Amino acid sequence: MSTIYEEGTLPRPLPVGKAGFRTSGWWGMLALIGTETSLFAYLIFSYFYLQSQNSQPWPPSGLPPLRYAIPTTVALLISAGTMWWAEHSIRLAKPPRLVIGILVTLLLGVLYVILQFLDWKIEPFVLNADAYSSLFYVITAAHVLHAIVGVLILAGMVLWSAMGHVSPQRYVPISVAAMYWYFVVLVWIAIFVTLYLLPYISPH
Amino acid sequence: MAVNPTFRTPVIARPTPELRDKLEQMWKDKPGLLGWLSTVDHKKIGHRYIFTAFIFLIVGGLEALGMRLQLAQPDEHLLTPALYNEFFSMHGMTMIFLYSLPILSGFSNYLWPLILGTRDMAFPRINMFTYWVFLLAGIFLYIGFWEGKGTNVGWFNYVPLASRAYDPDWNVDIYSLGMIFLGISTTAGAINFIATAFRTRAPGMTISRVPIMIWGTLTANVGLLFAVPAVSLDFFLLWCDRQFGTHFFDPAVGGRPLLWQHLFWIFGHPWVYAIVLPAMSIVSQALPVYCRRPLVAQSAVVLATILTMVLGFGVWVHHMFSTGLPAVAMGFFSAASFVIVIPSAVSVFAWVATIWTGRPVFTTAFKFFAAEVVLFVIGGVSGFMTAAVPLDWQLTDTYFVVAHLHYVLIGINVFPVIGGIYHWFPKMSGKMLSEKLGWWNFWLMFIGFNVGFFPMHISGLAGMPRRIYTYPASMGWGDLNLVTTIGAFIFALGVLLFVINVVMSLFAGRKAPPNPWDADSLEWATESPPPSYNFAVIPQVGSLHPLWEGRLEEKGGRSILEEGAVLDHEHEIPGTTVLDAEPDVILKQPHPTLAPLIMALLIAGTFVGMLLTMWWVAFGCMLAMIPALFYWFWPNAETGWEIRA
């Protein structure tokens, strides 16, 4: 019996292991980002819902200061650029630039976490003052937690790049880590606009 | 260490005994306890899911029988009011969260790689992880029950009743943390199903050749991805309110109790579809086998399934019609709740047409599936009735709603599940279930169910409210409740017969051939039970019904099952493209490992620390997750990393 294979199917040379772009890890990360993004969407929904149901001033105890929030935003935007540069470098087969790029991204992530802790210290309200302050802290803390996870992922990538586990043929873990980092940065933009900018634009 | 070659052309061959031996050595688990704890075999994970979820079904069922004894006559005092509160809350929580989705995950875990014609899921370690988390979260949710500290304000746990002021003990703390804990399992499982469906189908299984069972579970899991965060967040906010004095639900300083209900039902209604769509797809997959024809209008059923899930995100307010929302909001959500009937009806008509135009074989499995169609219609119509706001105001919080939700959940989840076990038990165990016991099993369950639950419609219309532990004789609900209790016990007897049938068949059942029902999908192409590697050579799929080709007047390709890619270098499966299922990579799948168990235990430790407010325990476990994750993901050649020699 002669076997007829449809066009595009076996047999032909196939890459082995973590090759290609849309890997299992890519799908997994996409799904993870989907679920985590909806977590933040529900947090922001809660924020707007409580604001809409309130006849009191919102925020009740004064506007959140921008002293640290603006540098935070700048740092995170730059970190998205350095992450892209790192990923681009490995495609161009420049492993040293890869390690430098991830390292810079990682440090900017650490900087963000420090800035957020400083930001909490100068807020005019505490966690259990009212519903607004409770949400403010939970939303920012949820994001810091995600950023810390991102920093740990990047630390793993630095380690494995330095150990030579990543190559121009197989760099997908870097791309997947980069996806997560872009997600962290994008969610911050949404939080920055909602929590820090909107109260200035339309004080309630 | 060995260096991975970057490219390889898979060898195409027919399976030989030597190849089978080699694959068996490669894919089998380590012996003993270590092997049991470290396995990542999707078939074993599926077994464990089904077994554990079934235990929870029995526990939740015993709680229900306790309630039915209490309610059988007016003014009874078998259970105290406090114990009754715990019973109905734990019953709801158990059935909805610990039985109905996990049992379907069990089916999917076991069957997906077989139906998809491959050897494993996309993420075998995450797969094992989800089971351990489910098991530990299930135990966690039950730790307080024996000391009167099980959840006790209903499974939907409304504030302010669930706040510290009105429920000061651990009851709601356990429930809140346990639900966040369980959500990790659900979400990780959803991610695994999605990646598996898009990535690891057999070559040639294009998007139009994906069996219906995959569609139902995939749709449900995409929905879960977006729904579960709402409830995890809700319970987290409640826990913060109870533990740290935050004010999310406290109207005195800007919080709103209705925020709880919104977040809960934004999750809750999609969840309903997540626990019925995979079960409906079990019917769509297996019912046609007994009708000796393909499912009528498969494409329409697939599209209706997806549409139901999408619409399912827009109907949550129909659980809140009596909370005093604006009329515009109620009008919108009422209309949306009517619209969602249309895609649901598509499946019903497709099943009816399949039976009508087929030549039904009246096996036990067929009876369970046909019963599902009937019960779905009854439960669907009573749901449709409560979508109308004025009627809902009359019926909300009465036994009418209890009747509705049990027709939906038992009718569309339990009946397909039992039917599904009759259908796939030969594949899973290598033994046939007894059809004679099956006949008694089915009729006891079907009659008991209707005798038990239909009268609840009437007691609801007569005004009997939910969640009351007893009622005075003057209300006149006594006779109806006695009938309900008798029905519940007949139903329980049916479930008991099922358990007896399973146990007897495991020990003394007839040996099952590879394809006892002459079914069409790929899981029937391998032995019963399947070997550890599922398929000795990877099948090449040419149509929607690979094992019915030649009998159907179908255009298109022919599947190739007798020879295929060998892939015998460690744990290998083909990765294929999303739409055309063209192989584009040879995936290296992980070997058995303890990493998932370690991670699950650390998460359990974190939640126990949070419950006991021993913060150093919680924090210590979280810190320990960092090395555990590095251990899990450490690059090695087995999982396809490039390793420099």
Interface residues (C-beta under 8 A of the other chain):
Chain A: T3 I4 Y5 E6 G8 T9 L10 P11 R12 P13 L14 P15 V16 G17 K18 A19 G20 R22 T23 S24 W27 G28 A31 L32 G34 T35 E36 S38 L39 Y42 L43 S46 Y49 L50 Q53 N54 Q56 W58 P60 L127 N128 A129 D130 A131 Y132 S134 L135 V138 L152 G156 W160 M163 G164 H165 V166 S167 Q169 R170
Chain B: N4 P5 T6 F7 R8 T9 P10 V11 I12 A122 F123 I126 T187 A190 I191 N192 I194 A195 F198 R199 T200 P203 G204 L225 F226 V228 P229 A230 S232 L233 F236 L237 C240 F244 G245 T246 H247 F248 D250 V253 G254 G255 R256 L258 L259 H262 L263 I266 Q540 G542 G557 R558 I560 E563 G564 A565 P574 G575 V578 D580 E582 P583 D584 V585 I586 L587 K588 I626 L629 F630 F633 P635 T639 G640 W641 E642 I643 R644
